């Protein structure tokens, strides 16, 4: 039995109550409820509750273990930080949708059965979509609809996989799926999870939608959707070998596309894909160290990526600009923002004494320990690319570089406070990694601060810095739009519309012409022949029968005398004729 209140319940109740308050009281409540959720997580002990049977299916709505708790901890921390960051806004809709989003993320990590997970999964999709729509621009509305369609499609795949899995196994409880059995159910569920994890070529929704979200909404988006996907992959697909290849490809893919990107938040979006790639690859390895690495890196990533999005959001809020080609020289008036952003940049780049160093290195060490030298090498190369673009290129062109002439003030104090809290976690985890390691699902026997590891990491980072300085002029952002895997979706949609407007429309018009021309004339002729047949044959026959019956009736009328003896005589004559005629014929036969 679990001790403690389900944090999802607190967030959902908070979403119901928030619209009843206005002004400062709503803002206070928006921070107080996540703090209560954090306290609730601290009181949860491993076990399960809210178990019941519905329609012949066992449901477990609240199940906790070390894996779910490590994700619940970071979700609760990010819920507090994110709502402090959003303190200054006056949009009740954004606050309610953020609460529903966070609450449904808690619902996913504590779900013990597939149907509870599915419901929370779908609520998470719809609630998060509002954070994109709330920007209210034409691009945001279009991106929001695309985001919603993709995630609804993923939900349909998940539902289909769940039903097939239940029919095949007779159980709807979550847990590691049989890789050997495979099958349609296994693959449908895996694809739906990979879609939410933004595994290419199913990743275009992320870099399409996140840059269009509101300044505060993008912070929440960066924290929950892809990381809940990592959680369910760890829970249900540990050791799925196919994920190793996909994860490595993700890590490299995000880095390569970040080279081409000019939009600051889209660049950070590509690095979400890259960093989640480390986690996906670790899940595919399936060893205890690799799974610990995936969970710890998800924990660290939520905090430093949230910090990076908060820094970029602060710049967008104060300047109204998103393109790196339109920025530069902002360090003069936004030094605190620059300082806090750089802590997140050093954390994602895996600098020693920062959170990314103690989590990312665990995954690479797990790859080496599992005799996957190529995987370890490629992930190390991707890490170097992360420092090049998120740690060097983006802050250089956004805060330094060519002076754009803008002199914006620092963002509101609440935004700086939230960034400061996230920065403290980035440093604290890096300096005291055992605090994080103690929360992981398996015992940890890993020491990141060995002399060789620190030396190798610093050498790689310094080499990347040297390359940045030497090739700086080739890294200048350009006013271009990067073609992602969504090119295939867009071209496919264009091809579909071309088919609809050309061949299908031509065929339809030909059928209409045929019907209005020869076909219509033939129908007219057939109708005229039918009219003649009806009037000259059928109606004539009916009228003839009616006239004959009328005349026969008139004749019989004259035979009626009204005398009974006449009627009796007629009946006797009739009977004689009826029976006598056959007798006569029979007697006359030879």
For each residue, the residues with C-beta under 8 A, 3 or more apart:
1: 47 48 49
2: 44 45 46 47 48 49 62 63 64
3: 43 44 45 47
4: 40 41 43 44 45
5: 9 10 40 43
6: 9 10 40 50 61 62 106 110
7: 10 11 37 38 40 41 44 72 76 103 106 110
8: 11 12 103 104 106 107 110 120
9: 5 6 12 13 103
10: 5 6 7 13 14 33 36 37 40 103
11: 7 8 14 15 33 34 37 79 99 100 102 103 106
12: 8 9 15 16 99 100 103
13: 9 10 16 17 33
14: 10 11 17 18 29 30 33 99 103
15: 11 12 18 96 99 100 103
16: 12 13 19
17: 13 14 20 21 29
18: 14 15 21 26 29 30 92 95 96 99
19: 16 92 96
20: 17
21: 17 18 25 26 29
22: 25 26
23: 26 27
24: 27 28
25: 21 22 28 29
26: 18 21 22 23 29 30 92 95
27: 23 24 30 31 87
28: 24 25 31 32
29: 14 17 18 21 25 26 32 33
30: 14 18 26 27 33 34 83 86 87 95 99
31: 27 28 34 35 80 83 84 87
32: 28 29 35 36
33: 10 11 13 14 29 30 36 37 99
34: 11 30 31 37 38 76 79 80 82 83 102
35: 31 32 38 39 80
36: 10 32 33 39 40
37: 7 10 11 33 34 40 41 76 79 102 106
38: 7 34 35 41 42 76 77 79 80
39: 35 36 42 43
40: 4 5 6 7 10 36 37 43 44 76
41: 4 7 37 38 44 69 72 73 76
42: 38 39
43: 3 4 5 39 40
44: 2 3 4 7 40 41 64 69 72
45: 2 3 4 64
46: 2 64 65 66 69
47: 1 2 3 63 64
48: 1 2 51 60 62 63 64 112
49: 1 2 61 62 63
50: 6 59 60 61 62
51: 48 58 59 60 61 112
52: 59
53: 56 57 58 59
54: 57 59
55:
56: 53
57: 53 54 113 115 166 172
58: 51 53 113 171 172 173
59: 50 51 52 53 54 112 113 115 116 172
60: 48 50 51 63 111 112 113 116 173
61: 6 49 50 51 110 111 112 113 116
62: 2 6 48 49 50 110 112
63: 2 47 48 49 60 68 110 111 112
64: 2 44 45 46 47 48 68 69 72 110
65: 46 68 69 441
66: 46 69 70 439 440 441 442
67: 70 71 231 234 235 295 441
68: 63 64 65 71 72 109 110 231
69: 41 44 46 64 65 66 72 73 439
70: 66 67 73 74 295 296 299 439 440 441
71: 67 68 74 75 109 227 228 231 295 298 299
72: 7 41 44 64 68 69 75 76 106 109 110
73: 41 69 70 76 77 299 439
74: 70 71 77 78 227 298 299 302 303
75: 71 72 78 79 102 105 106 109 223 224 227 302
76: 7 34 37 38 40 41 72 73 79 80
77: 38 73 74 80 81 303 425
78: 74 75 81 82 220 223 224 302 303 306
79: 11 34 37 38 75 76 82 83 102
80: 31 34 35 38 76 77 83 84 421
81: 77 78 84 85 303 306 418 421 422
82: 34 78 79 85 86 98 102 216 219 220 223 306 418
83: 30 31 34 79 80 86 87 95 98
84: 31 80 81 87 414 417 418 421
85: 81 82 216 219 310 313 414 415 418 419
86: 30 82 83 89 94 95 98 216 219
87: 27 30 31 83 84 412 414
88: 412 414 415
89: 86 94 95 214 216
90:
91: 94 95 134 214
92: 18 19 26 95 96
93: 96 97 130 134
94: 86 89 91 97 98 130 131 134 214 216 217
95: 18 26 30 83 86 89 91 92 98 99
96: 15 18 19 92 93 99 100
97: 93 94 100 101 127 128 130 131 134 217
98: 82 83 86 94 95 101 102 127 131 216 217 220
99: 11 12 14 15 18 30 33 95 96 102 103
100: 11 12 15 96 97 103 104 123 127
101: 97 98 104 105 124 127 128 131 220 224
102: 11 34 37 75 79 82 98 99 105 106 220 224
103: 7 8 9 10 11 12 14 15 99 100 106 107 123
104: 8 100 101 107 108 120 121 123 124 127
105: 75 101 102 108 109 120 124 224 228
106: 6 7 8 11 37 72 75 102 103 109 110 120
107: 8 103 104 110 111 116 117 119 120 123 124
108: 104 105 111 117 120 121 124 228 231 232
109: 68 71 72 75 105 106 228 231
110: 6 7 8 61 62 63 64 68 72 106 107
111: 60 61 63 107 108 114 116 117 120 174
112: 48 51 59 60 61 62 63 116 173 174
113: 57 58 59 60 61 116 117 172 173 174
114: 111 117 118 162 165 166 172 173 174
115: 57 59 118 119 162 172
116: 59 60 61 107 111 112 113 119 120
117: 107 108 111 113 114 120 121 174 232
118: 114 115 121 122 155 158 159 162
119: 107 115 116 122 123
120: 8 104 105 106 107 108 111 116 117 123 124
121: 104 108 117 118 124 125 155 158 196 228
122: 118 119 125 126 152 155
123: 100 103 104 107 119 120 126 127
124: 101 104 105 107 108 120 121 127 128 224 225 228
125: 121 122 128 129 148 151 152 154 155
126: 122 123 129 130 148
127: 97 98 100 101 104 123 124 130 131
128: 97 101 124 125 131 132 147 220 221 224 225
129: 125 126 132 133 144 147 148 151
130: 93 94 97 126 127 133 134 144
131: 94 97 98 101 127 128 134 213 214 216 217 218 220 221
132: 128 129 135 140 143 144 147 209 212 213 214 217 221
133: 129 130 136 140 141 144
134: 91 93 94 97 130 131 140 213 214 217
135: 132 140 212 213 214 217
136: 133 140 141
137: 140 141 212
138: 141 142
139: 142 143 212
140: 132 133 134 135 136 137 143 144 212 213
141: 133 136 137 138 144 145
142: 138 139 145 146
143: 132 139 140 146 147 208 209 212
144: 129 130 132 133 140 141 147 148 209 212
145: 141 142 148 149
146: 142 143 149 150 205 208 209
147: 128 129 132 143 144 150 151 205 208 209
148: 125 126 129 144 145 151 152
149: 145 146 152 153
150: 146 147 153 154 195 202 205
151: 125 129 147 148 154 155 195 196 205
152: 122 125 148 149 155 156
153: 149 150 156 157 195
154: 125 150 151 157 158 191 192 195 196
155: 118 121 122 125 151 152 158 159 192
156: 152 153 159 160
157: 153 154 160 161 188 189 191 192 195
158: 118 121 154 155 161 162 188 189 192 193
159: 118 155 156 162 163
160: 156 157 163 164 188
161: 157 158 164 165 184 185 186 187 188 189 190 192
162: 114 115 118 158 159 165 166 172 185 189
163: 159 160 166 167 185
164: 160 161 167 168 183 184 185 188
165: 114 161 162 168 169 172 177 185 186 189
166: 57 114 162 163 169 170 171 172
167: 163 164 170
168: 164 165 183 185
169: 165 166
170: 166 167
171: 58 166
172: 57 58 59 113 114 115 162 165 166
173: 58 60 112 113 114
174: 111 112 113 114 117 232 235 236
175: 235 236
176: 235 236 237 238 239
177: 165 181 186 189 236 237
178: 181 182 186
179: 182 186 237 239 240 241
180:
181: 177 178 186
182: 178 179 186 187
183: 164 168 186 187
184: 161 164 187 188
185: 161 162 163 164 165 168 188 189
186: 161 165 177 178 179 181 182 183 189 190
187: 161 182 183 184 190 191
188: 157 158 160 161 164 184 185 191 192
189: 157 158 161 162 165 177 185 186 192 193 236
190: 161 186 187 193 194 237 240
191: 154 157 187 188 194 195 202
192: 154 155 157 158 161 188 189 195 196
193: 158 189 190 196 197 229 232 233 236 237
194: 190 191 197 199 202 229 246 280
195: 150 151 153 154 157 191 192 198 199 202 229
196: 121 151 154 192 193 225 226 228 229
197: 193 194 226 229 230 233 276 280
198: 195 202 203 205 206 226 229 250 272 273 276
199: 194 195 202 203 246 250 280
200: 203 246 249 250 253 273 485
201: 204 485 488
202: 150 191 194 195 198 199 205 485
203: 198 199 200 206 207 250 253 273 484 485
204: 201 207 208 484 485 486 489
205: 146 147 150 151 198 202 208 209 486
206: 198 203 209 210 226 269 272 273
207: 203 204 210 211 257 266 269 270 273 484
208: 143 146 147 204 205 211 212 484 486
209: 132 143 144 146 147 205 206 212 213 221
210: 206 207 213 218 221 222 265 266 268 269 272
211: 207 208 218 263 265 266 269 322
212: 132 135 137 139 140 143 144 208 209
213: 131 132 134 135 140 209 210 217 218 221
214: 89 91 94 131 132 134 135 217 218
215: 218 219 313 314 316 317
216: 82 85 86 89 94 98 131 219 220 313
217: 94 97 98 131 132 134 135 213 214 220 221
218: 131 210 211 213 214 215 221 222 265 309 313
219: 82 85 86 215 216 222 223 306 309 310 313
220: 78 82 98 101 102 128 131 216 217 223 224
221: 128 131 132 209 210 213 217 218 224 225
222: 210 218 219 268 272 302 305 306 308 309
223: 75 78 82 219 220 227 302 305 306
224: 75 78 101 102 105 124 128 220 221 227 228
225: 124 128 196 221 228 229
226: 196 197 198 206 229 230 272 276
227: 71 74 75 223 224 230 231 276 298 301 302
228: 71 105 108 109 121 124 196 224 225 231 232
229: 193 194 195 196 197 198 225 226 232 233 276
230: 197 226 227 233 234 276 279 280 283 294 298
231: 67 68 71 108 109 227 228 234 235 298
232: 108 117 174 193 228 229 235 236
233: 193 197 229 230 236 237 240 243 279 280 283
234: 67 230 231 237 238 283 291 294 295 441
235: 67 174 175 176 231 232 238
236: 174 175 176 177 189 193 232 233
237: 176 177 179 190 193 233 234 240 243 283
238: 176 234 235 283 286 291
239: 176 179 284 285 286
240: 179 190 233 237 243 283 284 286
241: 179 244 245 284
242: 245 246 284
243: 233 237 240 246 247 280 281 283 284
244: 241 247 248 281 284 285 372 375
245: 241 242 248 249 284
246: 194 199 200 242 243 249 250 277 280 281 284
247: 243 244 250 251 277 278 279 280 281 282 283 284
248: 244 245 251 252 277 281 375 378 379 382
249: 200 245 246 252 253 277
250: 198 199 200 203 246 247 253 254 273 274 276 277 280 281
251: 247 248 254 255 274 275 277 278 281 378 379 382
252: 248 249 255 256 274 277 378 381 382 385
253: 200 203 249 250 256 257 273 274 277
254: 250 251 257 258 270 271 272 273 274 275 277 382
255: 251 252 258 259 270 271 274 382 385 386 388 389
256: 252 253 259 260 385
257: 207 253 254 260 261 270 482 484
258: 254 255 261 267 270 271 274 385 389 390 393
259: 255 256 385 389 475
260: 256 257 480 482
261: 257 258 266 267 270 477 482
262: 266 267 323 324 325 477 478 479 480
263: 211 266 267 322 323 324
264: 267 268 312 315 316 322 323 324 327 394 398
265: 210 211 218 268 269 309 312 313 316 322
266: 207 210 211 261 262 263 269 270 482
267: 258 261 262 263 264 270 271 324 389 390 394
268: 210 222 264 265 271 272 305 308 309 312 390 394
269: 206 207 210 211 265 266 272 273
270: 207 254 255 257 258 261 266 267 273 274
271: 254 255 258 267 268 274 275 305 348 386 389 390
272: 198 206 210 222 226 254 268 269 275 276 305
273: 198 200 203 206 207 250 253 254 269 270 276 277
274: 250 251 252 253 254 255 258 270 271 277 278 382 385 386
275: 251 254 271 272 278 279 297 301 305 348 386
276: 197 198 226 227 229 230 250 272 273 279 280 301
277: 246 247 248 249 250 251 252 253 254 273 274 280 281 382
278: 247 251 274 275 281 282 293 294 297 360 363 379 382
279: 230 233 247 275 276 282 283 293 294 297 298 301 363
280: 194 197 199 230 233 243 246 247 250 276 277 283 284 294
281: 243 244 246 247 248 250 251 277 278 284 285 363 367 375 379
282: 247 278 279 285 290 291 293 294 297 363 366
283: 230 233 234 237 238 240 243 247 279 280 286 290 291 294
284: 239 240 241 242 243 244 245 246 247 280 281
285: 239 244 281 282 290 366 367 370 372 375
286: 238 239 240 283 290 291
287: 290 291 366 369 370
288: 291 292 442 443
289: 292 293 362 365 366 369 442 444 446
290: 282 283 285 286 287 293 294 363 366 367 370
291: 234 238 282 283 286 287 288 294 295 441 442
292: 288 289 295 296 362 437 440 441 442 444 446
293: 278 279 282 289 290 296 297 359 360 362 363 365 366
294: 230 234 278 279 280 282 283 290 291 297 298 363
295: 67 70 71 234 291 292 298 299 440 441
296: 70 292 293 299 300 358 359 362 436 437 440
297: 275 278 279 282 293 294 300 301 356 359 360 362 363
298: 71 74 227 230 231 279 294 295 301 302
299: 70 71 73 74 295 296 302 303 359 429 436 439
300: 296 297 303 304 347 355 356 358 359 360 426 429 436
301: 227 275 276 279 297 298 304 305 348 356 359
302: 74 75 78 222 223 227 298 299 305 306
303: 74 77 78 81 299 300 306 307 347 355 422 425 426 429
304: 300 301 307 308 344 347 348 354 355 356 422 426
305: 222 223 268 271 272 275 301 302 308 309 344 348
306: 78 81 82 219 222 223 302 303 309 310 422
307: 303 304 310 311 340 341 343 344 347 419 422 423 426
308: 222 268 304 305 311 312 341 344 345 348 390
309: 218 219 222 265 268 305 306 312 313
310: 85 219 306 307 313 314 340 415 418 419 422
311: 307 308 314 315 337 340 341 344 419
312: 264 265 268 308 309 315 316 341 398
313: 85 215 216 218 219 265 309 310 316 317 415
314: 215 310 311 317 318 334 337 410 411 415 416 419
315: 264 311 312 318 319 321 327 330 334 337 398 408
316: 215 264 265 312 313 319 320 321 322
317: 215 313 314 411 415
318: 314 315 334 408 409 410 411
319: 315 316 327 330 406 408
320: 316
321: 315 316 326 327 404 406
322: 211 263 264 265 316 326
323: 262 263 264 326 327 477 479
324: 262 263 264 267 327 394 397 398 477
325: 262 397 477 478 479
326: 321 322 323 404
327: 264 315 319 321 323 324 330 397 398 399 401 404 406
328: 397 398 399 400 401 402 403 404
329: 332 399 400 401 402 403 404 405 406
330: 315 319 327 333 334 337 338 398 399 404 406 408
331: 334 335 338 399 400
332: 329 335 407
333: 330 407 408 409 410
334: 314 315 318 330 331 337 338 399 408 409 410 411
335: 331 332 338 339
336: 339 340 410 416
337: 311 314 315 330 334 340 341 399 410 411 416 419
338: 330 331 334 335 341 342 395 399
339: 335 336 342 343
340: 307 310 311 336 337 343 344 416 419 420 422 423
341: 307 308 311 312 337 338 344 345 395 399 419
342: 338 339 345 346 391 395
343: 307 339 340 346 347 354 423 426 427
344: 304 305 307 308 311 340 341 347 348 422 423 426
345: 308 341 342 348 349 390 391 394 395
346: 342 343 349 351 354 356 391 426
347: 300 303 304 307 343 344 350 351 354 355 356 357 426 430
348: 271 275 301 304 305 308 344 345 356 386 390 391
349: 345 346 354 356 383 386 387 390 391 461
350: 347 354 356 357 360 361 383 386 387 457 461
351: 346 347 354 356 357 430 457 461
352: 357 430 449 454 457 458
353: 357 427 430 431
354: 304 343 346 347 349 350 351 357 426 427 429 430
355: 300 303 304 347 358 359 425 426 427 428 429 430 436
356: 297 300 301 304 346 347 348 349 350 351 359 360 426 430
357: 347 350 351 352 353 354 360 361 430 448 457
358: 296 300 355 361 362 429 430 433 436 448
359: 293 296 297 299 300 301 355 356 362 363 429 436
360: 278 293 297 300 350 356 357 363 364 383
361: 350 357 358 364 365 448 453 457
362: 289 292 293 296 297 358 359 365 366 446 448
363: 278 279 281 282 290 293 294 297 359 360 366 367 379
364: 360 361 367 368 376 379 380 383
365: 289 293 361 362 368 369 446
366: 282 285 287 289 290 293 362 363 369 370
367: 281 285 290 363 364 370 372 373 375 376 379
368: 364 365 371 372 373 376
369: 287 289 365 366
370: 285 287 290 366 367
371: 368
372: 244 285 367 368 375 376
373: 367 368 376 377
374: 377 378
375: 244 248 281 285 367 372 378 379
376: 364 367 368 372 373 379 380
377: 373 374 380 381
378: 248 251 252 374 375 381 382
379: 248 251 278 281 363 364 367 375 376 382 383
380: 364 376 377 383 384 460
381: 252 377 378 384 385
382: 248 251 252 254 255 274 277 278 378 379 385 386
383: 349 350 360 364 379 380 386 387 460
384: 380 381 387 388 460 461 463 464
385: 252 255 256 258 259 274 381 382 388 389
386: 255 271 274 275 348 349 350 382 383 389 390 391
387: 349 350 383 384 390 391 392 461 464 465
388: 255 384 385 391 392 393 464 467 468
389: 255 258 259 267 271 385 386 392 393 394
390: 258 267 268 271 308 345 348 349 386 387 393 394
391: 342 345 346 348 349 386 387 388 394 395
392: 387 388 389 395 396 464 465 468
393: 258 388 389 390 396 397 468 475 477
394: 264 267 268 324 345 389 390 391 397 398
395: 338 341 342 345 391 392 398 399 400
396: 392 393 399 400 401 472
397: 324 325 327 328 393 394 400 401 476 477
398: 264 312 315 324 327 328 330 394 395 401
399: 327 328 329 330 331 334 337 338 341 395 396
400: 328 329 331 395 396 397
401: 327 328 329 396 397 398
402: 328 329
403: 328 329
404: 321 326 327 328 329 330
405: 329
406: 319 321 327 329 330
407: 332 333
408: 315 318 319 330 333 334
409: 318 333 334
410: 314 318 333 334 336 337 416
411: 314 317 318 334 337 415 416
412: 87 88 415 416
413: 416 417
414: 84 85 87 88 417 418
415: 85 88 310 313 314 317 411 412 418 419
416: 314 336 337 340 410 411 412 413 419 420
417: 84 413 414 420 421
418: 81 82 84 85 310 414 415 421 422
419: 85 307 310 311 314 337 340 341 415 416 422 423
420: 340 416 417 423 424
421: 80 81 84 417 418 424 425
422: 81 303 304 306 307 310 340 344 418 419 425 426
423: 307 340 343 344 419 420 426 427
424: 420 421 427 428
425: 77 303 355 421 422 428 429
426: 300 303 304 307 343 344 346 347 354 355 356 422 423 429 430
427: 343 353 354 355 423 424 430 431
428: 355 424 425 431 432 435
429: 299 300 303 354 355 358 359 425 426 432 433 435 436
430: 347 351 352 353 354 355 356 357 358 426 427 433
431: 353 427 428
432: 428 429 435
433: 358 429 430 436 437 448
434: 437 438
435: 428 429 432 438 439
436: 296 299 300 355 358 359 429 433 439 440
437: 292 296 433 434 440 444 446
438: 434 435 444
439: 66 69 70 73 299 435 436
440: 66 70 292 295 296 436 437 444
441: 65 66 67 70 234 291 292 295
442: 66 288 289 291 292
443: 288
444: 289 292 437 438 440
445:
446: 289 292 362 365 437
447: 450
448: 357 358 361 362 433 453
449: 352 453 454
450: 447 453 454
451: 454 455
452: 455 456
453: 361 448 449 450 456 457
454: 352 449 450 451 457 458
455: 451 452 458 459
456: 452 453 459 460
457: 350 351 352 357 361 453 454 460 461
458: 352 454 455 461 462
459: 455 456 462 463
460: 380 383 384 456 457 463 464
461: 349 350 351 384 387 457 458 464 465
462: 458 459 465 466
463: 384 459 460 466 467
464: 384 387 388 392 460 461 467 468
465: 387 392 461 462 468 469
466: 462 463 469 470
467: 388 463 464 470 471
468: 388 392 393 464 465 471 472 475
469: 465 466 472
470: 466 467
471: 467 468 474 475
472: 396 468 469 475 476
473: 476
474: 471
475: 259 393 468 471 472
476: 397 472 473
477: 261 262 323 324 325 393 397
478: 262 325
479: 262 323 325
480: 260 262
481:
482: 257 260 261 266
483: 487
484: 203 204 207 208 257 487
485: 200 201 202 203 204 488 489
486: 204 205 208 489 490
487: 483 484 490 491
488: 201 485 491 492
489: 204 485 486 492 493
490: 486 487 493 494
491: 487 488 494 495
492: 488 489 495 496
493: 489 490 496 497
494: 490 491 497 498
495: 491 492 498 499
496: 492 493 499 500
497: 493 494 500 501
498: 494 495 501 502
499: 495 496 502 503 504
500: 496 497 504 505
501: 497 498 504 505
502: 498 499 505 506
503: 499 506 507
504: 499 500 501 507 508
505: 500 501 502 508 509
506: 502 503 509 510
507: 503 504 510 511
508: 504 505 511 512
509: 505 506 512 513
510: 506 507 513 514
511: 507 508 514 515
512: 508 509 515 516
513: 509 510 516 517
514: 510 511 517 518 519
515: 511 512 519 520
516: 512 513 519 520
517: 513 514 520 521
518: 514 521 522
519: 514 515 516 522 523
520: 515 516 517 523 524
521: 517 518 524 525
522: 518 519 525 526
523: 519 520 526 527
524: 520 521 527 528
525: 521 522 528 529
526: 522 523 529 530
527: 523 524 530 531
528: 524 525 531 532
529: 525 526 532 533
530: 526 527 533 534
531: 527 528 534 535
532: 528 529 535 536
533: 529 530 536 537 538
534: 530 531 537 538 539
535: 531 532 538 539 540
536: 532 533 539 540
537: 533 534 540 541
538: 533 534 535 541 542
539: 534 535 536 542 543
540: 535 536 537 543 544
541: 537 538 544 545
542: 538 539 545 546
543: 539 540 546 547
544: 540 541 547 548
545: 541 542 548 549
546: 542 543 549 550
547: 543 544 550 551
548: 544 545 551 552
549: 545 546 552 553
550: 546 547 553 554
551: 547 548 554 555
552: 548 549 555 556
553: 549 550 556 557
554: 550 551 557 558
555: 551 552 558 559
556: 552 553 559 560
557: 553 554 560
558: 554 555
559: 555 556
560: 556 557
561: 566
562:
563: 566 567
564: 567 568
565: 568 569
566: 561 563 569 570
567: 563 564 570 571
568: 564 565 571 572
569: 565 566 572 573
570: 566 567 573 574
571: 567 568 574 575
572: 568 569 575 576
573: 569 570 576 577
574: 570 571 577 578
575: 571 572 578 579
576: 572 573 579 580
577: 573 574 580 581
578: 574 575 581
579: 575 576 582 583
580: 576 577 583 584
581: 577 578 584 585
582: 579 585 586
583: 579 580 586 587
584: 580 581 587 588
585: 581 582 588 589
586: 582 583 589
587: 583 584
588: 584 585
589: 585 586
590:
